[in-house]
Amino acid sequence: MFHADNAYYLDNVTITSLRCKTHTVSNTAFRGFGGPQGMMGIERVMDAIAGALGKDPLEVRKVNLYGGGGRNVTPYHMIVEDNILPELIAELESSADYRARRTAIRAFNETSPCLKKGIALTPVKFGISFTATHLNQAGALVHIYSDGSVHLNHGGTEMGQGLFVKVAQVVAEELQIDLGRIKITATNTGKVPNTSPTAASSGSDINGMAALAAARTLKARLIDFAAERYGVARSEVRFLPNRVRLGADEIPFDVLVREAYLARVPLSATGFYRTPKIHYDRQRHAGRPFYYFAYGAAVSEVLIDTLTGENRVTRVDILHDAGRSLNPAIDLGQVEGGFIQGMGWLTTEELYWDEAGRLRTHAPSTYKIPACGDRPADFRMTLRSGANREDTVYRSKAVGEPPLMLAISVFRAISDAIASVVDHRFVPDLDAPATPERVLLAIEAIRARARREATVARPAVGGPWAIAAR
């Protein structure tokens, strides 16, 4: 419900949640948790409007984006203050050569009876924070040992997403030491209690800030000690790479730490962070459930076979907003991985139950996830530079869940290719995932609809023109 608007200002809208209780086990999302489904719905709406008006879907999307003049209030009454999508989309539209490619695709489709191409540019606006306010907190524990090495523990769980490296980088940057000096240990509530789930794309945001708070406490203690020990003002104590400047002199970091240890300065500290500004009144359905929004956009080009329904993604251009990225290499990996996961969700990962209610797509032998060969041959990704306007860790932005929704462009591009079969007279009814079977069924349905409308609109002998019925 929080994501059903995606990037668009909806002046008059009612969003209703319908919950179903079943006798089977629950099925849950792995990236986005309901957000992708809401965003899929509004993107279908944008294509339907474009089809009815005979316009390029991108033009409809751009004119409906959040903007100024009162067009910045979400359905849950949060003001969108950090919207960069108009500029981001314009930049991607230009760098991906969207206009020329759409023209070329139209020309290709006119001369290709069986293979059809499609293209789509879709945006992403994804709120970052737990919508349960109390979960937006994190703790960290940092020790500095007498040899200058550092022990780091926090409430985030490493699951291959690079969280531990990012948080360690935050501590290394604050203390100006090599990353290799930091020993990262697994999450343990015996060290950091009451940890929130590593979810809602908030792992780096909240745990990074908690670790930063601990590192700053220790740094302040070392500065106080150094100023007194060497008779300089606190402002003259500066941390440089693996060393500390004391007025006109410098000493290695580990030397200062050793001296602080001998002087009985405490070299252990905890850090705590609670996300500011967020609140939500569930009775009034109003508030600020998100600290900020992450933005992005993708252009996907696809090729479908109208005889078999088979499809392939041939090129993807992505421009994604990571704020001031903590680690561009990790973030690019998250964008690529999220997009490929989303592509699988929307094209191959079908759930099928038999008449007895048994799930038949239950294992890798029957459930098709994307493989290396499914990756677009031409895959272009760019992180958009620019600091987060909110005071996040080094002004970065989350890149956990948002990239998954970039893959909606693949689904809309497949729909665009199917629509070309009837010269884009209407938008096809295509269910996700767009498996070859569903693509073929959508092609057959759209052709049948075109035939029906042509028959209804054909003039009867000696009679008036019939009115085409939708």
N, C-alpha and C positions, 0 to 999 in steps of 0.2 A: 504493500500500500504506500510506503514511503518512496518507492521508486517508479510508480506508475506514470509519473510525469516525465521521467528521464530529463531531457534538456529543455522542455517546452513549457511555456506559460499557458496554463489552462484557466481561462477566465471563469467559466461555468462548468463545474465538474463535480460529480458525486462518485466517490470510490467506496465500494462496499465489499467487505470480506465475507466470503461464504466458506464456512468450515465444515468438513465432512468427517464424521466418526465412522470408522470401519472396523471390521473384525480381523483385519490383517495387521502385520507389523508396519510401523511407520517407515516412510522413505524420505530421506533428507538430502538436501543439496550439499555439495562439497565446496562450492566457491560462489558466494553471492547470496545464498539463502533467501530466495524469493525475489530479490532484486532483478535478476535476469528475466524472470517471467513477466514482471510488471513492465519492464522496458520493452520487451518483445511486443506487448500489446499496443503501446503507443506508437511504436515504429510502424506497425501494420496500419494504424490510423493515418499516419502521415502519407504512406503509399496510397491508401484508398482515396484520400483527398486529392493527391496529385493525379491519380487516374481519372477521377471525376472531372477535374479541371483541365486535363490534358497538359499538365505541366511536368517539368523535371522534378522528381521527388526532392532533390536537394534544395530547390528553390522554396518548396513548401516548408521544409525543415528549417531553413534559415529565417524565414519570415516569422516562424512561430517560436524561435528561441527566447529564453529569458532575456530581458533587457531593462532599460530604464523607463522612466515615466510611469511607475506603478506596475510595470510588467515584470516584477522581480519577487513576487510573493508566491510561495508554493501552496499546494492544497492543504498542507498541514501548518500553514501560516508562518513559516520561516522565511526570512528575507534572504535572497541570494545576493550576497555582497561581493563575491569574488569571481564572478562569471567572466571567463576568458574565452568562451567557446566561439564567439563571432570572429575574433582574431585568429584563434587556432584553426578553425574550419577554413577560413580564407587562405591561411598559410598552406594547409594540406591540399586544398583544392588546386592551388597553383603548383606546388611541388610535385603532386601526383599527376599533373596534366589532365585533370578530370574532364574538362570540356572537350578537348580534342579526342580523348579516348572514347567518350560517349558517342561522338559523331562517327568515329571509326567503327565502333561496335554496331551502330545502326546500319552502316554501309555493309558490314560483314554479314549481318543477319538477313539483309535483303537478297543476298546472292547465295546463301547457304541454306538449302532446304532441310537438312537433318541436324546439323550442329548449330547451336545458338549460343551467343555470348550474352552476359549480363554484367552490370556494374552498379555499385551502390556505395554511397558515402553516408555513414551513420555516426552520430556523436554519442558520447558517454558523459553523463554527469552523475557522480556516485558519492553519496554522503559518507563521511568517515567518522565513526564513533559507534560504540555500543548504544543501541536505542534503550537498553536498560541502564539508566544513568549510573547506578552504583558500581557497574563493572568497569567504568572508566577510571581506573586507578592501577598503579603498579608500584612495586618496590624493587630495590636493588641493594646489593651488599658488595663493597669494594674494600679489599685489603691491599696495602702496600707493604711489602716485606723489606727487610733491612738491606737486601742486595739490590733493591730497585725493581724487582719483579712485582707484578700486580695480579691479584686474584679477583675475578669478576663473577658474580652470580646475580641473576635477576629472575623475574617471574615469567619470562617468555619461553616458549617451547620451540626448539629448533626441529624443523621437519623437512629440511632441505631447501628452505627458502632464503637462507643466508642471514637470518636474524642475528645469530650469535656474532657473526663477523661485523655486521653493521653496528651493533651496540658496543662491541669492543673497539671499533673505530672511533666511536664517540668519546670513549674514555681516553684512548690514545691521543686523540686530537686535543682534548682538554689539558692533559698532562704533558703534551708534546713529547711523547715517547714512541718508540717503534712498536708496531702491532705485535711483534714477536715477544715482547716483554710481558704480554697479558695472557694469563691462563684462564680460559673460559671453562666453567664447570656446568654440568647438566642442571636443569631446573630442579629444585628440591625445596619443598615447603618447610623443611627443617632449617633452611637458611633464609628464605624469603617467604613469609606466611601469606595466606589469603590471596593467592595469585588468581588473577582473572584469566579466562581462557585466552589462548593465543588465537584470536579470531577478530572478525569485523575489520580486518586490514589494519588493526591498531598496534600490532606487535612492536614495530620499530618506534612508533610515536610515543607510546606510554612507557615502555621499558627503556628506550633510549633516553628519555627525559629523566627517569628515575636514576639511571646510571650516571647521567650528567650531574644530577644534584649531589650524588655521593662523591663524585670526582671533584666537584667544586668545593665541597666541604673539606676534603683532604688538601686540596690545593691552597685553600685559604689558611689552613693550619701551617702548611709549609712556608707560605709567604710570611706569616706572622713570626714564625721561628727564625727564618732567614734574616728578616729585617732587624730583629733583636740581636741575633748572633753576629751579624756583620756590620751593625751600626748604620744601616741605610734606611731610607724611607720605604714604606710598603710599595709605593708607586715605582720605585727603582728596582723592584724584584720582578723579573720577567722570565717566563718559561719559554725557552727556545728548544729546537729539536735535540732531545737527549741531554740538555744542559740547562743551567739556570744563570741568568745574568744578574749580578748583584752590584748595581752602580756601574763602575767601570770594569769590574772583574767578572769572570765566569767560572763556574764549577760544574762537573758532571752531575746529572740528575741523581745517580745512585750515591754519589758522595754526600749530597745534601740529605738524602733519605737516611743514610747511615748516621749522619750527625744528628738528625732529628730523633732517630731511634735511641741513640745514646743519651739524648737530652730528655727522654721519656715523653716525647710528643706522641699522642695517639694516632696511629696510622691505619685505623679501621673506621669505616663510616657506612651508614645506611643512607639510602636516598628514597624519596617518595615523590610520586607525581599524581595529581588528579586533574583530569581534563577540565579546563575552565569553560565558562559560558553556556554549557549545555543544560537543558532542562526540557521536560515535556509533560504536559497535563493530559493524561489519557481520557479524562472525562470531557474535556473541551476539545480534544483532538488538535491541540495547538501547542507550539513551543519551538525550541531549537534542539532537535534531537541529534544534530551533527555539528561538529566543531568547524569543519570546512568541507569543501567538495573537491574531489579529484576529477579532472577532465581529460578527455581524449577523443580521437576520431580515427576512423579507418576507412580506406577505400579498398574494396575487394572486387576483383574481376573473376568471373567464372565461365566455364564452358560446359554445356549440357548436351547430351545426345537425346534427341526427341524420340528416337526409336526404342531406346532401352531405359531411359531415365538416369543413366549414369552421369555423374558430374565431377568436375575437378576445379579446384581453385588455382588459377594460373598466375595471379599477381596480387600482392597485398602491399599497401602503403599505410603506415601507422605513424601518427604523431601523438605522443602521449605526455601528459603533464605529470611530472614527478617532483615539482617544486625544485628546490636546490638539492639534487640527488645526493644521498649519503654515499652511494656506491653505484655509479652508472652501469658497470658491468653486471652487477646483480640485478639492478632494476630492468635492464634490457632483457635479461634472461627471464625475469618474471613477466614482462610484457609478451615476449614470444611464447612462453609456456602457457600463459593465461589465454592468449588468442587461440593457440592450437587446441587447448582443452575446450574452449568455447566452440570452435569449429567442429570438434567431434560431437559435442552435445547437440549441435544443431543440424548435423548431417548424417551421422552414422550410429550414434549411441541410442538404439531403440530398445525400449522395454516391451516385452510381449508376454502376455499371459494366455494360457490355453483355456478351454471351456471349464476346466475344473478349478481354475484360479491359480494354477501353478506358474511361477515365473520361469519361462523357457530361456530367456537371455540372461543366464545366471553366472557365466564364466567367460574367460577370454575366447573360448572356442565358439561362443554364440553371441557375445556382446562385443561389438566392434568399436574399439577405441582408435583414434588416429595413430598411425605409425609414421616412421621417417619418410616413407614415400608419399604421404599425404600432405607434407609440408609444401607450400607453394614454392615453385622453382624460383620465382622472383619475389623476394620478401624483403621489404625495405622498412626499417624501424628507426625512429628518431625520438629522443627525449626532448621535450620542449623546455628550454631553459627559462628560469624565472623563479624568484623566491616566493614561497607561500606567504600570503599576507598575514596569516595567523602565526603565533609564536610557537611553532613546532620545533623539534630538535633540528637545529641549524637550518630552519625554514624549509625542510623537506616535506614531501607528501607521500602518502601510502601508495603502494603499487601491488597490493595483494589481490584483492577481488576485482577492482575496476577493469583490468585488461580483458577479463573473460568476456565482457559485454561488447568489446570491439568486434567480436566475431558475429554479432548481429548483422554486420554488413555483408557477411557471406550469405546468410539466409535471404536477405533482401535482394542480393545480386542474383541468386538462383530464381527468386520470384520474378525479377526483372527479365531474366532470360526466358522464362516460361511465358511471360506476357508478350514477348516479341513474336510468339507463334501466331498471335491474332493482332499483330501490329499495335500492341499496347492499348487496345480498346477498353480493357478492364483488368483489374488486379486478380490474379488467380487465388483460389482457396488452397493454400498449401499448409499442411500440418508439419510441425517439427517432431522428430528430426526429418530433414529432407532426404530420406533414403531414395535410392533409384525407383523403388516401387511407388513411393508417394509422389515423386516428381513425375513419373509416367502417368499416374492417375490424375494429377493436376493438369497435365497437358491434354489428356483425353477429355477431361471435364470442361476445360476452357474452350477447346475446339467444338464440343457439343453445344456449349452455350452460344458460341458464335453462329453455329448453324441454326439454332433455334431462333435467334434474334433476326437472322437474315430471312428466315422463312416467314416470321411474323411481320416483318417490315415490307415484304414483297407485295406489290399491289395485286389485289384480286381482279379478275377479268370484269371490266365494266364497273368496278366499285372503287371507292376511295382508298387512299393509303391507310394501312393499318398502323396503329400506334404500337411501337416496340415496347414490350413489357419487360421490366427488369425482373 
